[in-house]
Amino acid sequence: MKNTLNETKFFVIEEGAVNSFTFRPVDFDQDLDTLYEWMHKSHIAPFWNLNLPMLEFKDWLHKSIEAEHKDLYIGTFNDTPACYLIAYSIKEDTIREYYDYQDGDLGMHLLIGPRPFLNKEDGLSIIRAMIIFLFNRYGAKRIIGEPDIRNRIVIPILKKLGGQVVDRIDLQHKKASLIVGERNLVEKKMQEKNIEIKMLNTITAARKELV
């Protein structure tokens, strides 16, 4: 029997359509090949710059999993591996220097792995599920994103979900749009569309105190 103690699973019901999502912590052995493949895809490599040789990638993944200031997750969309998600502590990151940090802020990095999912419909569903998961898992008041300004799919989706672009910033490795997602506004957007969330299972393992 599948162990679901370390997995969050929920349904999102919208206009009669039901989509299922799961999120679980990244496992080095289980997820190495998937993440290595995704990081070498043409729609991901220019933004993440992690299209490394396997030995270097293994070292990067191991250090990322062990890092104290972030948690890494793999997400599925209707049982298909679909996304990689990082929740990170704003207090422990230089991004705090670029905006008015508040208690309850949580940082987010994300990618959608399979290219066919990177469209306005599936992309929105997957990114919305990531945000639902993060608010549920960490109890954050706001989620902070800083996607590359060249990303013409993720930024419009985040804005449609209730994110607000508050600045354009120059980071060490990219020019980014600084986006703030207020929990109340994100939830209001879902209520306006009569979106229903049905939680089936939540991760019971201890989490890092990132907020």
C-alpha positions in Angstrom: 0.0 0.0 0.0 1.3 3.4 -0.9 2.5 5.5 2.0 0.7 8.9 1.9 1.9 10.3 5.2 4.5 12.5 3.5 2.2 13.7 0.7 -0.4 16.4 0.3 -3.2 15.5 -2.1 -6.2 17.6 -3.1 -8.8 18.1 -5.8 -9.5 21.5 -7.4 -13.0 21.7 -8.8 -13.8 24.4 -11.3 -16.8 24.7 -13.6 -17.5 20.9 -13.1 -13.9 19.9 -14.0 -12.0 18.0 -11.3 -8.2 18.0 -11.3 -6.1 16.2 -8.8 -2.7 17.4 -7.4 -0.1 15.9 -5.1 3.0 17.5 -3.5 5.7 15.6 -1.7 9.3 16.4 -0.6 11.9 15.8 -3.2 13.7 12.5 -2.8 17.3 12.3 -4.1 17.2 8.8 -5.5 13.6 8.9 -6.7 13.7 12.3 -8.4 17.3 12.8 -9.6 16.6 11.6 -13.2 13.4 13.6 -13.5 14.9 16.8 -12.3 18.0 16.3 -14.4 15.9 15.8 -17.5 13.7 18.9 -16.7 16.7 21.2 -16.1 18.0 20.3 -19.5 14.8 21.2 -21.3 14.9 24.2 -23.6 12.0 26.0 -21.8 13.8 25.7 -18.4 17.5 25.8 -18.9 17.8 29.5 -19.8 16.0 30.5 -16.6 17.5 28.1 -14.1 21.0 27.6 -15.5 21.2 24.1 -14.1 21.7 22.2 -17.3 24.9 20.7 -15.7 26.8 17.5 -16.2 25.3 14.7 -14.0 28.0 14.7 -11.4 27.7 18.4 -10.8 23.9 18.2 -10.8 24.0 15.4 -8.2 26.1 17.7 -6.0 23.7 20.6 -6.5 20.6 18.5 -5.7 22.2 17.0 -2.6 23.1 20.4 -1.2 19.7 21.8 -2.1 17.9 19.0 -0.2 20.1 19.5 2.8 19.8 23.3 2.9 18.2 24.6 6.1 16.5 27.6 4.6 14.3 25.9 2.0 12.1 22.9 1.2 11.9 21.2 -2.2 8.8 19.5 -3.6 7.7 17.5 -6.6 4.1 18.0 -7.7 1.8 15.9 -9.9 -1.1 17.0 -12.1 -3.7 14.2 -12.5 -1.0 11.7 -11.5 1.6 12.9 -14.0 4.8 14.5 -12.6 4.4 18.1 -13.5 6.4 20.6 -11.4 9.2 21.4 -9.1 8.6 23.8 -6.3 10.9 25.5 -3.8 9.6 27.2 -0.6 12.3 29.3 1.0 12.8 31.6 3.9 12.8 35.3 3.0 14.6 36.1 6.2 17.5 34.0 5.1 17.7 35.2 1.5 19.0 38.4 -0.1 15.6 39.0 -1.7 14.6 40.6 1.6 16.8 43.6 0.7 14.7 44.4 -2.4 11.3 45.1 -0.9 9.4 45.8 2.3 9.6 42.5 4.1 6.7 41.5 6.4 6.3 38.7 8.9 4.5 35.9 7.2 6.2 36.2 3.9 7.3 33.0 2.1 9.5 32.8 -0.9 8.7 30.6 -3.9 10.6 29.3 -6.9 8.8 27.1 -9.4 9.0 25.4 -12.8 6.7 23.3 -14.9 8.6 20.3 -16.3 6.7 18.8 -19.2 6.5 21.3 -22.1 2.9 20.4 -23.0 1.7 21.6 -19.6 3.3 25.0 -20.2 0.1 26.7 -21.6 -2.3 29.2 -20.2 -4.9 26.6 -19.0 -2.8 23.8 -17.6 -0.1 26.2 -16.4 -2.6 28.3 -14.5 -4.0 25.1 -12.9 -0.6 23.8 -11.8 0.7 27.1 -10.5 -2.5 27.8 -8.6 -2.2 24.3 -7.0 1.4 25.2 -5.9 0.1 28.3 -4.2 -2.8 26.5 -2.6 -0.2 23.9 -1.3 2.2 26.5 0.1 -0.5 28.5 1.9 -1.8 25.2 3.4 1.6 23.9 4.3 3.2 27.0 5.8 0.3 29.3 6.9 2.0 32.2 5.1 0.3 35.5 4.7 2.0 36.4 1.5 4.0 34.4 -1.1 6.9 36.2 -2.9 8.1 35.3 -6.3 10.8 36.8 -8.5 10.5 35.3 -12.0 12.8 36.3 -14.8 11.3 39.3 -16.7 11.6 37.2 -19.9 9.1 34.7 -18.6 6.0 35.5 -20.6 3.9 32.6 -19.3 4.5 32.4 -15.6 4.3 36.2 -14.9 0.8 36.6 -16.5 -0.4 33.5 -14.7 0.7 34.8 -11.3 -1.0 38.1 -12.0 -4.2 36.4 -13.0 -4.1 34.4 -9.7 -3.9 37.6 -7.7 -0.2 38.3 -7.6 0.9 42.0 -7.9 4.1 43.1 -9.6 5.5 45.6 -7.1 8.9 46.2 -8.8 11.5 45.2 -11.3 14.8 44.3 -9.7 18.3 43.4 -10.8 19.5 40.2 -9.1 22.9 38.7 -9.4 21.9 36.2 -12.1 18.8 37.8 -13.7 16.5 40.8 -14.1 13.3 39.8 -12.3 9.7 40.9 -11.7 9.1 41.0 -7.9 5.6 39.6 -7.4 3.6 39.6 -4.1 0.7 37.3 -3.6 -1.5 38.3 -0.7 -3.3 35.3 0.7 -6.6 37.2 1.0 -6.5 38.4 -2.6 -5.5 35.0 -4.0 -8.4 33.4 -2.1 -10.8 36.1 -3.2 -9.9 35.4 -6.9 -10.7 31.7 -6.4 -14.0 32.5 -4.6 -15.0 34.8 -7.6 -14.6 31.8 -9.9 -16.4 29.4 -7.5 -13.4 27.2 -7.2 -13.7 24.5 -4.7 -10.7 22.8 -3.0 -11.1 19.4 -1.4 -8.2 18.3 0.7 -7.7 14.5 0.8 -4.4 14.2 2.6 -1.8 16.5 4.1 1.8 16.0 4.8 2.4 15.0 8.4 6.2 15.1 8.4 7.7 18.1 10.3 8.5 21.1 8.1 11.2 23.7 8.4 10.2 27.0 10.0 10.4 29.2 6.8 7.9 31.8 7.8 
